[in-house]
Amino acid sequence: MGDGKPNTPQQQANPQQTNQAGWQQPYAGYYNYGAIPGQSYPQFPYQVPHGQMTYYPYAYGYATPMQGQWMGQGTWNGNGYQMPPVTSTAGNASVPPPLPSLPPPLPPPPPPPAVTASYEPPPPGSIKFTIPSKGNKLQKPKQENKSPGSAGTIQVPQYPTNPQVAASGQQDNRSKSPERVLAQSKISSKSPERVLAQSKISRMVDDWPPNLRHYIERCYTKCQSCVDQDLVELILKGKISSAQRDGIVFTKDWDNEPLPNLSRVEINVPTSGVASGMKAGTSGFSVTPTKAGVTVGGSPAGGASGFRMIPNSGQNVSPFKATPSGVEISAVKSVTSVAPSLKNGKPTNLSNSSYKTGASILGISALKASAGNKQNQISFQLKGQRKALYGAALRKSSSSSSSSSSSRSRSRSPIRSPASRRRSSSRSTSRSRSRSPSHSRSSPFSRSSPTPFKKLTKSQQKKLKRKNQKKLVGATGKVGAVLGSGNRTVLGANWSSPDKLRKRQARFHVPKNIRLSTLADSSLYREDVTGEEDWSNLLIVGTCCEVEKPFFRLTAAPDPSTVRPVHILKKALYKVKTSWIANPDYRSCCDQMKSIRQDLTVQGIRDSFTVEVYETHARLALEAADHEEFNQCQTQLKALHHELGGKNLQEFIAYRILYYIFTKSTMDLNTTMASLTPTEKSDECVAHALEVRSSWALANFRRFFRLYNHAPRMSSHLISWFADRERKLALKTLIKAYRPNIPVELVTTQLGFPTLDAWYDFSKELPIVYSDDSKAQIDCKASTVNLTAW
Amino acid sequence: MATMNLNQYLREIQSSWESRSGTEVSEFLSFNHPHVMSTKLTAEGFEKSVERLVESPLDELVILHLRCLNCVNQQKYLEAYSEQSALVQAFTKLFQTQKEDNWALFIMYVISLDLRMFAIKADKELAKKGADKPGQTLEKAAECLMGLFRVCAADNRSSDEDTKRWGMLYLVNQLFKIYFRINKLHLCKALIRAIDASQFKDHFSLSQQVTYRYYVGRKAIFESDFKSAEKFLTYAFERCHRECRNNKRLILIYLIPVKMLLGHLPTPHLLRKYDLLQFSEVVQAVREGNLRRLNNALLQHDAFFIRCGVYLILEKLKVTTYRNLFKKVTLLMKTHQIPIEAYLEALKFMGVEDIDLDETQCIIANLIFENKIKGYISNSHNKLVISKQNPFPPLAAIMKVCRGKEISVSSFNLFTLGCVDRPNPAASQASGNFAGEAVARQTSTCFSLKNNEVDRKELINRIKNEFLTKLATI
């Protein structure tokens, strides 16, 4: 293009002159105001005498308790905006600290059941009940008969697919038979333990510092029983995870770390202490690892009771009542007189053996395995109990060798009852203390457990509950109901498939955004999402205080902490404007403008400021000949002006008409013209644009270029986009119409070239034949030959 | 029919469904049928009766139709639209399962027509409520119809008699109507391609073909392809049923400007007959080469012209008017080398105020470029040198009609178009008007002067009186 530029050379050389010549009086050069010191421009609201605070961020009706102080600070330096304290604004005050961005990572699909079946470390609470070691030996051969594979095959279908069915089918029964529920739940909380063991081992081997290993060893040496060992394990887990979270695993003084307190007394005083522990743990901060560990480890059941939503279920769940319930189970079992092979805890032994083998394979300590068998025992008690409840048919079917597998599968069922939640809660307590999204912890957990519920922090559960109160339908509601009623636990069932998990994950964003949206003018902003969720309800209020922010096309729901509120955006706009004047670097300015626009959009702000932003960007794009951005802006402005009006409405109608000429969209031109009112037609810019259109349609290039050189405001920028296109056509016309020669001088006037150089620049690519050496005359006849090749 | 009760209605529709009579069923599902007047059809709990008396899958359609009827009776067009759209979607599914069968095409016709009608009304309702997006319901309706179109277009296994592809053109026409209304002409392209590729292209029913040609012609106008626009619109005008005066008028609104641009002016009789007198002033102005009159005529009716979307074409008639004006001036000057100032004075006389020699040269250059004047401009003498033979060739014979677009025109073909095959007397009469006009012009080398002796004399006198002295001095 080069010399094809719209402006005359004088205009290019002197922008002020351009303004005087082209732009009319009220429009004194939008971006040039800074270059002309002392001149005031009323349309720019922030303009204040130089040297004073040029911009006051709260000038737009934001309640600012800090105002006086802020103004008095006198530290304003003009280009770096001193950040006002965010919390002082009314808007920010109501915004809570950002929530954890995501729920814990998805658990992978359930592991192959054959493996899972073999190692089931017990929850510590169950250890107390019974240890029928005698049965172990008796049942061992039987277990060996059963290949793990066969057990697996039976369990496979049940594990991932059945839980929901089972859950719904058993809900009624469960409320009637708390004992069974208790047993079930105990069973299903086994897996974390195993993970713990695994993870711990792997950790120890891998990257724990030596003093930590020493510490762990010291802890374990303190243990007197396997119960203690379990406790220690829990405590250590809490400590290490919290240390990991804080990143002090390697720096912490493990040598001076107090050893866990394993006194029985503490275990026996569960609820109150643990409840507080729970609280501290779930709030996520500032709990000393020691205390956390002790509380959690010492009274896992208490942790559960603190966690439980419904008090009455505590009856069944409290560990000290669990003992009688365990007794009761065995009693039931004996009463119902199951198949003889299952009596006297034989199934337990069976599973115990399996544990042992599994443990040896994986290198889990024998102690833990033995602890595990206690858990398993309960699972078999459950089986017996269930048989009692379900009657003879089931009893028959499970009395044979298949019994162990069937019971096992049942025990694996992700249905979880309060007791199980108690376990998981004791775990989640420790974890919530750790509160770590750290992979080292959470991923092994998820590997073993199909119940991501366990990974919920308390706050998340609260959220769930709140959602439930909001009567959100769907699976969330189900979970919420489960939590609410306390007895029903459909937990893991819903989350077993990655799809569902993703849905669930998405749901966690929804309430957050709804809660944060205080701007309720969603009716103004409706995005065209056909049939999808209505994102217009997801308006947020930003809390980001960075004035500058690079544009990044959103790929997820916007995060309020990265979105700037209006008063910051106003500063940002001002900054872009000043920087454009100082240094017209379009790329950076466009980037900034886009991010401002994005922030406005996600916050659903559509007011005069939005109009200003889009107008500014449209003008920047005009100057920089950025067609795409200009089109985006003018499309938005069309809607914005339609809604809100604005003093520059007509100016942008004119630009739109010119833009349609540029794109040659006759249809749009027609509709635009049809919508013009007489007042709009009489506007200077619009009238000019209409004249340009008319001369363009009639190919009256002389008039066209005359209008081009007298374009109001920024119209000449737009016309310059298609001026050369028209010049080419006009030149063809001239060459065909004139004989024998046409003087270059005539061409330059006809085609609106400001200088001869501009003409030569334009024509150097064209196959024009000159009739003289000085290139003052074009030989038309000779040039015509080449016309068609243009 | 208007007092039909529900049981009667249901029995009849069921029996016609069983007899696979597409027309009968379509009548019972149409809103252009007296049964919609009956108040008994939408009595409380009609769903149960429908389920009892009508078998699946028809029952769903009937229920939706009656629900829609209920909404229409209450003037709730938004709800009516959603019911009708559910009906169309249900029908689409059902229609797809009817392999090797197209008797239900008639049902498709009526329900898609009603869908569009309700969408228009729903949009009006939304506009009253202050919705910011005009035509959003219509857009959804278009999507709905596209679903049907896909079913029809994909049915290429059935035999020629039973294929659903016979329904394509009807749907295309409905979609055209929507796209033109919501200004989304670019979406038409794929539809046109589909019809062009269809083996039944020329075997669809005449009414549908006329409608199709009308819209394709209009689209061609917007793409400045006036030659094919004329072809399509002429076809539509000639084949359009004589009773459909309004349709013929609509076609003429686009055909007249295109014809004028190509050099065929309509007779006053034609304009009177179809109540298109808005054009008559324009026609007169172009004929006279009277720029002032043309500007006034355009200004006077610009609302009408812009609304119809022909303003931009009519504006191009200015070029034709320049030509006629310059021709008069040339005849007056009685020489082959006419000073540019003569034209400048003529233009100024016609009320073009802010014009200079350069611009006059520009206008003349354009006319030469478009072959409307045979000759050249000599810049050194500042004169237009015209060909001694036929310097102003008849417009209809000019190869280049619009700038940069090569169109091979045999003017005789144009005039005889429609005379060969005249199914419609009214149409042929109308086209006869065009033809007569053009033939008359053919015989005269002087296109407009002979027809307007009075005007010419007046103009000559004026020019003589006012400019002769000036011209003589040059």
HADDOCK unambig.tbl for C-alpha pairs under 7 A between the chains (distance, minus, plus):
assign (segid A and resid 666 and name CA) (segid B and resid 222 and name CA) 6.28 0.50 0.50
assign (segid A and resid 667 and name CA) (segid B and resid 222 and name CA) 6.33 0.50 0.50
assign (segid A and resid 670 and name CA) (segid B and resid 306 and name CA) 6.67 0.50 0.50
assign (segid A and resid 670 and name CA) (segid B and resid 309 and name CA) 6.26 0.50 0.50
assign (segid A and resid 674 and name CA) (segid B and resid 306 and name CA) 5.58 0.50 0.50
assign (segid A and resid 674 and name CA) (segid B and resid 307 and name CA) 6.27 0.50 0.50
assign (segid A and resid 698 and name CA) (segid B and resid 316 and name CA) 6.33 0.50 0.50
assign (segid A and resid 700 and name CA) (segid B and resid 362 and name CA) 6.42 0.50 0.50
assign (segid A and resid 700 and name CA) (segid B and resid 363 and name CA) 6.37 0.50 0.50
assign (segid A and resid 701 and name CA) (segid B and resid 362 and name CA) 6.95 0.50 0.50
assign (segid A and resid 702 and name CA) (segid B and resid 358 and name CA) 6.86 0.50 0.50
assign (segid A and resid 702 and name CA) (segid B and resid 359 and name CA) 5.40 0.50 0.50
assign (segid A and resid 702 and name CA) (segid B and resid 362 and name CA) 6.26 0.50 0.50
assign (segid A and resid 703 and name CA) (segid B and resid 359 and name CA) 6.69 0.50 0.50
assign (segid A and resid 733 and name CA) (segid B and resid 365 and name CA) 6.16 0.50 0.50
assign (segid A and resid 733 and name CA) (segid B and resid 366 and name CA) 6.12 0.50 0.50
assign (segid A and resid 733 and name CA) (segid B and resid 369 and name CA) 5.46 0.50 0.50
assign (segid A and resid 734 and name CA) (segid B and resid 365 and name CA) 6.05 0.50 0.50
assign (segid A and resid 736 and name CA) (segid B and resid 369 and name CA) 6.11 0.50 0.50
assign (segid A and resid 737 and name CA) (segid B and resid 365 and name CA) 4.88 0.50 0.50
assign (segid A and resid 737 and name CA) (segid B and resid 368 and name CA) 5.63 0.50 0.50
assign (segid A and resid 737 and name CA) (segid B and resid 369 and name CA) 6.14 0.50 0.50
assign (segid A and resid 737 and name CA) (segid B and resid 376 and name CA) 5.15 0.50 0.50
assign (segid A and resid 737 and name CA) (segid B and resid 377 and name CA) 5.95 0.50 0.50
assign (segid A and resid 738 and name CA) (segid B and resid 376 and name CA) 5.33 0.50 0.50
assign (segid A and resid 738 and name CA) (segid B and resid 377 and name CA) 4.61 0.50 0.50
assign (segid A and resid 738 and name CA) (segid B and resid 378 and name CA) 5.97 0.50 0.50
assign (segid A and resid 738 and name CA) (segid B and resid 379 and name CA) 6.99 0.50 0.50
assign (segid A and resid 739 and name CA) (segid B and resid 376 and name CA) 5.89 0.50 0.50
assign (segid A and resid 739 and name CA) (segid B and resid 377 and name CA) 5.96 0.50 0.50
assign (segid A and resid 739 and name CA) (segid B and resid 378 and name CA) 5.48 0.50 0.50
assign (segid A and resid 740 and name CA) (segid B and resid 378 and name CA) 6.93 0.50 0.50
assign (segid A and resid 742 and name CA) (segid B and resid 379 and name CA) 6.56 0.50 0.50
assign (segid A and resid 750 and name CA) (segid B and resid 358 and name CA) 6.84 0.50 0.50
